[in-house]
């Protein structure tokens, strides 16, 4: 981790405790796993990218997861008045890792040597709640015939980084030697270092010489122009069939199923795209989209299943780079402005271009563009300093035309290459010989029918003064007609600022209707603004907001809420929020200008809901929560966390990733959430600031971190310390399960132990996955009561059989009503469970929480704590976003020592916003973290 900058920390005795006593070890089992078992699931594997080329045709520059115990928990340790010491924290880490190892309890004296030793909790049983039904899933069952699969290592010399060229080499080898040296075998090649055959080859090691024509971009500079390229290919036996694990066996079959489409289509991750798979579409700015499909082989309770999903991806048009730049700037005879140059740099970074000015093709990857026009870019070659323009004229007899454009940058930091912009330019598995005949794989033709259940919607509680004090939602949605907010907030001091040039007299009427709606729904909202409603130039947003702040700083006039009508042109929202919350201390509610004149009462209701939670109110609560009827939540004080990490857009290498953690602050209602966000290393998925400690020379070990802060806040808010922790973690792929669990469970345990000796509440750690490719469809679209009006499966549909993991605790839940297209269920996977949830209890809790989202009267697709964490992370990115960049974030500077990124701390939120308890109120800081209440994006 890079060091974090300032940001300040609020003085608080809870962070300044010198610690001496020893921390407790884990006292509970992890979910009751019995005996060894295999995950049988494989993380996604990224393909190798094409390397940069530094040929002579360009201008050179100067030279572990959760295993669960079935043994009863030991007695609690004695309690000391002191917090734990640094040595106890180390002990706690060791004991935590022991808890998560593969070994049996008696032998668990050492932590796992790697995250591969991690095991996850077994399924506690199948759910039974809800109405039974049958749905169809885009899983295709796979049948296997017995084959002796052999693995061979492949080496290609000279080494090639392009999988496409690797495949061409091996394809040529198979065509030439299949009937002779290969003994009529057809190998399946993974594009890198391995081939697999159904039966042995007639040799254990053999060398081949393969020749490819020179029409393709060269993988290296070793070949001369105009000659064929020769490659030395060595194939060696790597392993016999009996050494394969289930995970390795699935990997082999996946290679076989991907072999043919990898040769025919463009491969992006685990998806295939081609102009032959559907019509293309234009996205503008030199970008088009191609259609394709995703494919993945997975172990399920049915056996092996091939998961196939339709997809689309964007591609750059095969055009000259100068033609591409014209999408951003039509006049190429003049230098690019800084704003356009940054947009072009972001769009081109990482893109491969093909140079054709030397009589043969040369492929280069763009690493950036120069800040100066090409005519001003100088470099040293052969002890002579020349410009790029001069070099191409003398070396290649080419007079460059667009010398005012920046030069493309390629190559490495040590050997920079400058290029002028004007130089560049369906499955039938059972009919596949390799798949069907050689490897004996049969893939079912139809979608898989799966048993499912439709969970009942929860009863929602509203204020008893309304005509309807409760509602039982139908089809995942309801409305506020005849209802009042469960706890209405108060707004006495407010005003409105309009930045739209299309509106004038409508603004006052809009505000009046909004105030009336807030009062009608149970809030106490002063109908008169503290200062007159006004309009301002959208090009002077900061000045207008400063003026509002200055006019409302007198005693009794301190602004509680500023209603803002956004400018007609988009991209101002982030700037407004940053200025209001980090510079001026204003709580705001932003509204789109198109809604001001609409008079849509549903819109006013939704905005009223957002305003109410911003000023500390509650819109609705679960009736079962009020009645304390939610198992493993309302019987004992329980805190529910949500966590997520968002990463910068591709090409934003200097921007940090942002981690967010939110936690419930009320019990038993579980509706109010408060959170912390923290900047961390670029593309780092593991949350680094869940727990951290600092050794102070005077005070000793000082504890902090997001989990610790939120646990203490829960105690202050409810007068209870949490007896139980439920942790919903968003954004983790299967390949990251082990690393995330090991690190973040350690951090949770350390945070708890740092608060009080012996404090180790049981934890349930659940990963929330939205970005998967399983889709569920009604088995009968014409059957009333099993589909919604758009033909989707009903809200509450849950699947935990057949297509789910063979042994682990996971389920698919479609908790929302689809608005457009096919509803995508959310996949929940339990990585650790000391609370010993049953399938019904966890599925019902998760589904019911989806009805408590504060921003609307609809159930949402992912559990709200995870949803709020995602919103918090995106909001924090506004605070470090540079308006002059191409929509991305800046936020770090490159370290010259190790090439790593220095993390820019998140900005400090103003005190008067901290103390309000509003949308992002009650902030406190620890390093680069800050705390906020999460009430929705607006």
Secondary structure, 3 states (H helix, E strand, C coil): CCCECCCCCCCCHHHCCCCCECCCCCCCCCCCCCCCCCCCCCCCCCCCCCCCCCCCCCEECCCCCCCCCCCCCCCCCCCCCCCECHHHHHHHHHHHHHHCCCCCHHHCCCCCCCHHHCCCCECCCCCCCCEEEEEEECEEEEEECCCCEEEEEEEEECCCCCHHHHHHHHHHHHHHHCCCCCCCCCCEECCCCEEEEECCCCCCEEEEEEEECCCCCCCCCCCCCCCCEEEEEEEEEEECHHHCCHHHHHHHHHHHHHHHHHHHCEEECCEEECHHHCCCEEEECCEEEEEEEEEEEEEECCEEEEEEEEEEEEEECCCCHHHHHCCCCCCCCCCCCHHHHHHHHHHHCCCEEEECCCCCCEEEECCEEEEEEHHHCEEEECCEEEEHHHHHHHHHCCCCCCCCCEEEEEECCCCEEEECHHHECCCCHHHCHHHHHHCCEEECCCCEEEEEEECCCCEEECCCCCCCCEEECECCECCCCCCCCCECCEECCEEEEECCCCCCCHHHHHHHHHHHHHHHCCCEECCCCCCCCEECCHHHHHHHHHHHHHHCCCCCCCCCEEEEECCCCCCCHHHHHHHHHHHHCCCEEEECHHHCCCCCHHHHHHHHHHHHHHCCCECCEEHHHHCCCCCCCCCCCEEEEEEEEECCCCCCCCCCEEEEEEEECCCCCCCCEEEEEEEECCCCCCCCCCCEEEEECCCEEEEECHHHHHHHHHHHHHCCCCCEEEEEEECCCHHHHHHHHHHHHHHHHHHHHHHCCCCCCEEEEEEEECCCCCCEEECCCCCCCCECCCCCECCCEEECCCCCCCCECEEEEECCCCCCCCCCCEEEEEEEECCCCCHHHHHHHHHHHCCCCCCCCECCCCCHHHHHHHHHHHHHHHHCECCCCCCCECCEEECCCCCCEEECCCCCCCHHHHCCCCCCCCCCEECCEEEEECCCCC
